[in-house]
């Protein structure tokens, strides 16, 4: 059975006092009994250590939003997977569409990042998804297949077992227009089939696939109830404490798949 995950991606937000306020809010308001859902918060690097000290509970995990494709050394401004590991940060978002778009990250670089993270036992949440133009041209399946095969298919069965994939259609990120449950389910099933064809049925059945793109408390339940959707990667709504907690609460009655 796959576990459900609700993850918040704060991106490059907010400033320090606001970050502290939000962390306190989450620490105090995420229900202790949270229905078999793993909660993950991915603030900017600079707040990770503070978050770790502040959370007086072990049921909220922390993740980074990026990791270097280099191991260590003279790479000014970079943060390595081994640094994350040494800080006990167990998750990292890799290949978010904003990193692909603004920082030119391609599958070759992303494959390196993923391998370094796996070497350090930091779990990569690998993001894939098509742009609006690509969907309008009906290329979404080709694009996602290329993103997955290009960055993941060199991994061994043992390594792929540790990966989480997030399907985040670029046209749904930050736009207020989410993929419909049907569109998201269709792509999640496609991804699961890709993994089954390359690896095997068990690996594919156990793969956690999150949906991301304008998830809110009003659409979370319907999206997360779909058979191949195992929770969400939440951007904008994760910056609003109350909304994020409401999203967690919508998972209450969703059975694990
Ligand atoms: C994201 O950036 O990962 C994301 C899903 O953003 P939003 O929820 O704001 O669409």
Boltz pocket constraint, residues with backbone or C-beta under 6 A from the ligand:
constraints:
  - pocket:
      binder: B
      contacts: [[A, 9], [A, 168], [A, 172], [A, 173], [A, 174], [A, 175], [A, 176], [A, 212], [A, 213], [A, 214], [A, 215], [A, 233], [A, 234], [A, 235], [A, 236], [A, 237]]
      max_distance: 6.0
